[in-house]
Each structure stands twice: as C-alpha cells, then as structure tokens.
Amino acid sequence: MAKSTPGEAVPVRQRGVTMKDVAKHAGVSRTAVSFVLSNRENASISEETRTRINHAVQELGYRPNAGARALASRRSDWYGIVTEIVTAPFAVNIIKGAQDQAWLDRRFLLIAPSDQADAVGPNEGLEDAATEKLLEQRVEGLLYAATFHRGVHVPASANEVPTVLINCFDADGKLPSIVPDERGGGRIAVERLLQAGHTRIGVINLDPVIPAAVGRLEGAREALAVAGLELDPELVVSGYATADGGYEAACRILDRYPQQDRPTALFCLNDRMAMGAYDAIKERGLTIPGDIAVIGFDNQELIAAYLRPKLTTVALPFEKMGALGVQTLAALTAGQPIIADQQLVDCPLLERSSV
C-alpha cells in the first residue's frame, strides 16, 4: 500500500465488503470463495485460485460475518467472562490466566464488566445486562469471576450455556466452580512457622464468617494439631481486611501479654493486615523476624515484595484458577464430564524474609 504524504488523507478501507465482492475481484464464483474461507478440505480448487482469493480478501479488507458463521456452525469460538475484576485492582491475573488458556485453545474471551449481583445505585442490574449482552453474541460458554472467594447468585440466563465460576461458588449449588484451597493455604503457612521453631502463634483474622477466614483458620488449627498444639483463642483477633485493621489487631495481641508470654509469630490472613502488623511490631521496638515472625496471605506484590523485610506469604493462585476455569469450560462445551462440582487449587508459599 502506498504511503500517504503529509496533509494527504489516509485511505480508509471500505466497510461492508461482502463475499460477492471478493468473488468479483478474484474472478471466481462465490461458492469458490466460501470453500476457501471455510477451509473446505474436499473442495477441488487449485492453489492458484486459492492465492487469488486470499489476495482479494486482503486487498478489499473482507472480514467474515462472525454472527452468521456462528449461526451456521453453532460455534462462535468465543467464551464470555462476566466479572467485577475489571473495575477492581485485585485478582486481575484470573483474566490473564483465562485469556492465555483460551488462546492456547484458539478461543477468544469477550469480557463484560459487572458489579456484585446485589449492587444498588448506578450499577444496579449491570450483571444481568452483562450476561445478556454476552449471550447475544452467541458465546459458547460463560465464565463468572469474582475478586474474592464467596458464594454468589448467578443470573438465571447464565444457565442457557455451560457456565463455570472462578474464585466464587454457586450459592444455589448448581454450577461448577474453581476456588482456592484456603484450608491448605492456612495449613502450609503455620507449618512454615512451626518449622522455624514457633509454637506460640497469633492469628490476625478476617471477617470470621467468610470462606477465606473459615478455611485458613481451619488449616492453621490442623497444622498445630499435627504438632500436638492447640490454637489459643486469645491469640485470634479479627479485624477489617485493611492495614489499619491489621495494625489494631496486632496491637491488641501484642499488648495483651507480658513480654515472656507474647507470641513469637503472627499469621495475618491477608497482606494488607500484615502491613499494619509490621507497624505495630516496630512501634514496640521489636524486630521482624528476630523477635516476631510474620506470614501473610494473598501475595499482593505491591505490598509483599516492598515491605522491609520482604513479606513471606501464601499466594492466591489467580492465574491458575483462570486457566483451569477455561479448561473446565472447554470440557463442558465439548460434552465431556468434569472431575468435580468444585475444584480446589493449591495456594503456594512464597518465601521472602519475614520468617
């Protein structure tokens, strides 16, 4: 294509080019164009004719009508993902994992931003509208992804196609889900503290009723039980899932006991709370990990990797959950049975310098 000179209008390809236009440009029948573009294997079309057709497609800027093709083949090569993650700073690697896996399968993701199903105000009804819009595009299946592990009510229209939930589960118990192994993550965190010689361990807990708090605390208790220890209820303090919440909870734990009875390690159930705990520890003239070891959870890298000392933490496997969600959806759309209604993904320990 010739380059435009300064001041000259950039040529724009004509929109709405049809298969008939391609056939005319290449000097062939419309049927021949259809066979070439659909890669019909049993079509007796010469290589020279195929080349002319492909050149015509490029020169005219022809694009197949995806909607018509999906109607004819009942396949669109599209998966839809309904998620609040696009408007939140957390869990974005779910989308990355899903996108990478979809591309490996030569599928594409259509992303529709949403809010929580019970949202009120300007975003009320957005989730239902997002699901409907994706179904209008004839996606082959839906992914539904949340920023944090919880039960959700999925719009009823999602049942029209195979649907898989990621980082959340169906409160009605009907749809398959991919969630983090919260219990396993809590267990591996406390096992690491025990390995380092700590037996008096404080826990800075989240809202005690959410799945993350329940599972992580169960895992912590299991690890202690294997070591012949029990978790002292006085050493478990719940707080807001923020740095301020972690600071206040750590202050309560550290100030509750004389120095000789103080815990020598803190398991913080998210990294933001661990950041607050760092401040509480240092304000009391204590060192990390010399006087008190700290382990977090989530692996929020902007926190964990930049605290001093760097925070040892348990990672939420967002990217792996996204990839597994697509693999599960691919199996469902192919009519294959899936392994389980709910699949747990391991939460690995990331060693840094705080233990």
Order of alpha helices (4+ residues) and beta strands (2+ residues): alpha-alpha-alpha-alpha-beta-alpha-beta-alpha-beta-beta-beta-beta-beta-alpha-beta-alpha-beta-alpha-beta-alpha-beta-alpha-beta-alpha-beta-beta
